Amino acid sequence: MAAQVTLLFTAAFALTGCFGNLGPGAMPPVNLGADPVGVTTLALHDAERGRNITVEVWYPAAEAPRSGEPEVYEVEAAGFTVARLRSIANARREVAPATRGPLPLVLISHGAGSTRFGNVGLAEMLASHGYVVAAPDHKGHTVADKVAGISDADRARSAFDRPLDLSFVLDELERRTKGDDRRFGHLIDMDRVAVAGHSFGGRTALGITGARFDGKRQRDECAVHDDDRRCLAVPVFGPASYRYRDARIKAALLIAPAGFEFYREDGIAQVDAPVLMVAAEGDNTVPYAEKQQPMWGAFTSPHYLLDLKRAGHLTATDVCGVVDSIGFLAKAVGGDRATDGCGASFLSPSTTLELVANAALPFLALHLDHDGSARERLEVALHPTVIDGPIVTASR
């Protein structure tokens, strides 16, 4: 199958040359922070699991660039650069980091069949406000893997591997920040770490903050209904209840999160970190009423809801831009889910980024920095009114 798809990509590229289209430049977001943004790529190896992990890291830079072009991010699959995205924050590669610190850290987990650049706008926005942001490619569950085909068994395995990926990335950044690494030495405050995730990445964030998978219940149900996709998780997670928690994670940002049917109400109730959930009412991939609302009702830790009424599954990400850049083959491979939340009938990418950032920044300030004054700003940001693009917020 992988060879057939690679052949399809090769032929399509030869005939059309349309992969990796670079869209027009965009105005910087209105709520971009004061820090210039730097970016670097880490190639990590988890020897214990025999797993290579590529990580993109954004950070506040020491000074604004004086010349040169901003970063263009490249997504690769089947040996090609299939998508390219422009930096919205004028980010520059390998520039010196800010000398102040240590700084808080946000880990970002991408959706199924996506990329570490799936939330690049949010990553740059956070970096411009003083955060270090690290986003790994979850091997086996990326755009490249989507091209070759991701099975249900692959998804079950990824549900187990992804939280471990994040913990390993955190281990590596902790090691570097405590050492003499030229980029990360003394840069990160390991007492102020949050996780963010979109879709399957939301499931990952749930897992690393303590959601429980009830293996015994699922095994018993599979004895009756062995066609349930969750049955594939039983041999991976084991027959008993499985709960993974990295205590270094202090808060979670969930964007159109998956995982409700996997963990269910009682498992989600085990999450013990504060949660900001960004829900999409027009979501056809993770239906709002069926999965997002019940998930929201299951949280027992402090939890906040940003309800986006004109949003689909991908609206609050940069995946629509990836799909546009790939072109016609993106929908051929991804189907309708590749455009769920993209287009003129949904909130624009710039408006959505503003809405999410307006809520995420005070949420993180409140629960990482323990800044009590951020509570009122968060409450205001959770109840916006969007009128023809501009965003109006008012206290409730």
ChimeraX attribute file (.defattr): number of C-alpha atoms within 10 A of each C-alpha:
attribute: neighborCount
match mode: 1-to-1
recipient: residues
	/A:1	9
	/A:2	14
	/A:3	10
	/A:4	11
	/A:5	15
	/A:6	17
	/A:7	13
	/A:8	14
	/A:9	20
	/A:10	15
	/A:11	12
	/A:12	15
	/A:13	14
	/A:14	10
	/A:15	9
	/A:16	8
	/A:17	11
	/A:18	16
	/A:19	22
	/A:20	21
	/A:21	19
	/A:22	18
	/A:23	13
	/A:24	8
	/A:25	10
	/A:26	11
	/A:27	9
	/A:28	13
	/A:29	15
	/A:30	10
	/A:31	14
	/A:32	18
	/A:33	17
	/A:34	12
	/A:35	21
	/A:36	25
	/A:37	35
	/A:38	29
	/A:39	23
	/A:40	15
	/A:41	15
	/A:42	14
	/A:43	10
	/A:44	15
	/A:45	15
	/A:46	14
	/A:47	8
	/A:48	6
	/A:49	10
	/A:50	8
	/A:51	13
	/A:52	15
	/A:53	18
	/A:54	17
	/A:55	20
	/A:56	19
	/A:57	21
	/A:58	30
	/A:59	33
	/A:60	31
	/A:61	24
	/A:62	16
	/A:63	15
	/A:64	16
	/A:65	16
	/A:66	6
	/A:67	6
	/A:68	8
	/A:69	11
	/A:70	16
	/A:71	17
	/A:72	16
	/A:73	15
	/A:74	16
	/A:75	22
	/A:76	16
	/A:77	17
	/A:78	19
	/A:79	10
	/A:80	16
	/A:81	15
	/A:82	25
	/A:83	24
	/A:84	23
	/A:85	26
	/A:86	20
	/A:87	20
	/A:88	21
	/A:89	24
	/A:90	18
	/A:91	26
	/A:92	22
	/A:93	15
	/A:94	13
	/A:95	20
	/A:96	18
	/A:97	23
	/A:98	20
	/A:99	12
	/A:100	11
	/A:101	13
	/A:102	20
	/A:103	20
	/A:104	22
	/A:105	28
	/A:106	26
	/A:107	24
	/A:108	32
	/A:109	33
	/A:110	28
	/A:111	30
	/A:112	21
	/A:113	22
	/A:114	25
	/A:115	25
	/A:116	22
	/A:117	26
	/A:118	27
	/A:119	23
	/A:120	24
	/A:121	24
	/A:122	23
	/A:123	27
	/A:124	28
	/A:125	26
	/A:126	25
	/A:127	31
	/A:128	24
	/A:129	18
	/A:130	23
	/A:131	28
	/A:132	29
	/A:133	28
	/A:134	26
	/A:135	28
	/A:136	25
	/A:137	25
	/A:138	29
	/A:139	19
	/A:140	21
	/A:141	25
	/A:142	22
	/A:143	28
	/A:144	22
	/A:145	20
	/A:146	19
	/A:147	22
	/A:148	19
	/A:149	17
	/A:150	17
	/A:151	13
	/A:152	14
	/A:153	15
	/A:154	15
	/A:155	20
	/A:156	19
	/A:157	18
	/A:158	22
	/A:159	22
	/A:160	17
	/A:161	18
	/A:162	26
	/A:163	24
	/A:164	20
	/A:165	23
	/A:166	24
	/A:167	18
	/A:168	16
	/A:169	23
	/A:170	21
	/A:171	13
	/A:172	15
	/A:173	20
	/A:174	18
	/A:175	15
	/A:176	18
	/A:177	20
	/A:178	15
	/A:179	12
	/A:180	11
	/A:181	13
	/A:182	12
	/A:183	16
	/A:184	20
	/A:185	17
	/A:186	20
	/A:187	26
	/A:188	22
	/A:189	17
	/A:190	19
	/A:191	16
	/A:192	22
	/A:193	25
	/A:194	26
	/A:195	27
	/A:196	29
	/A:197	27
	/A:198	28
	/A:199	22
	/A:200	27
	/A:201	28
	/A:202	26
	/A:203	28
	/A:204	32
	/A:205	33
	/A:206	33
	/A:207	28
	/A:208	26
	/A:209	29
	/A:210	21
	/A:211	28
	/A:212	24
	/A:213	26
	/A:214	21
	/A:215	22
	/A:216	15
	/A:217	13
	/A:218	22
	/A:219	21
	/A:220	13
	/A:221	14
	/A:222	17
	/A:223	10
	/A:224	9
	/A:225	12
	/A:226	14
	/A:227	10
	/A:228	12
	/A:229	14
	/A:230	19
	/A:231	21
	/A:232	20
	/A:233	25
	/A:234	21
	/A:235	12
	/A:236	16
	/A:237	18
	/A:238	14
	/A:239	17
	/A:240	14
	/A:241	15
	/A:242	19
	/A:243	18
	/A:244	16
	/A:245	20
	/A:246	15
	/A:247	14
	/A:248	15
	/A:249	24
	/A:250	19
	/A:251	25
	/A:252	31
	/A:253	29
	/A:254	26
	/A:255	27
	/A:256	34
	/A:257	29
	/A:258	26
	/A:259	24
	/A:260	21
	/A:261	13
	/A:262	19
	/A:263	23
	/A:264	18
	/A:265	18
	/A:266	15
	/A:267	24
	/A:268	27
	/A:269	19
	/A:270	22
	/A:271	25
	/A:272	20
	/A:273	22
	/A:274	24
	/A:275	29
	/A:276	24
	/A:277	26
	/A:278	25
	/A:279	26
	/A:280	27
	/A:281	20
	/A:282	20
	/A:283	23
	/A:284	14
	/A:285	18
	/A:286	22
	/A:287	18
	/A:288	21
	/A:289	13
	/A:290	11
	/A:291	18
	/A:292	22
	/A:293	15
	/A:294	15
	/A:295	22
	/A:296	21
	/A:297	12
	/A:298	17
	/A:299	22
	/A:300	16
	/A:301	14
	/A:302	13
	/A:303	17
	/A:304	19
	/A:305	17
	/A:306	21
	/A:307	18
	/A:308	25
	/A:309	14
	/A:310	17
	/A:311	23
	/A:312	28
	/A:313	29
	/A:314	27
	/A:315	28
	/A:316	32
	/A:317	26
	/A:318	20
	/A:319	26
	/A:320	21
	/A:321	21
	/A:322	27
	/A:323	23
	/A:324	23
	/A:325	21
	/A:326	21
	/A:327	17
	/A:328	13
	/A:329	18
	/A:330	22
	/A:331	15
	/A:332	11
	/A:333	16
	/A:334	15
	/A:335	11
	/A:336	12
	/A:337	16
	/A:338	22
	/A:339	19
	/A:340	20
	/A:341	26
	/A:342	25
	/A:343	13
	/A:344	7
	/A:345	10
	/A:346	18
	/A:347	22
	/A:348	18
	/A:349	19
	/A:350	17
	/A:351	19
	/A:352	21
	/A:353	23
	/A:354	23
	/A:355	25
	/A:356	22
	/A:357	20
	/A:358	19
	/A:359	27
	/A:360	24
	/A:361	18
	/A:362	23
	/A:363	28
	/A:364	27
	/A:365	18
	/A:366	20
	/A:367	22
	/A:368	19
	/A:369	14
	/A:370	13
	/A:371	13
	/A:372	12
	/A:373	11
	/A:374	18
	/A:375	16
	/A:376	13
	/A:377	19
	/A:378	22
	/A:379	20
	/A:380	17
	/A:381	26
	/A:382	24
	/A:383	19
	/A:384	19
	/A:385	14
	/A:386	17
	/A:387	8
	/A:388	8
	/A:389	12
	/A:390	9
	/A:391	14
	/A:392	12
	/A:393	16
	/A:394	12
	/A:395	12
	/A:396	8
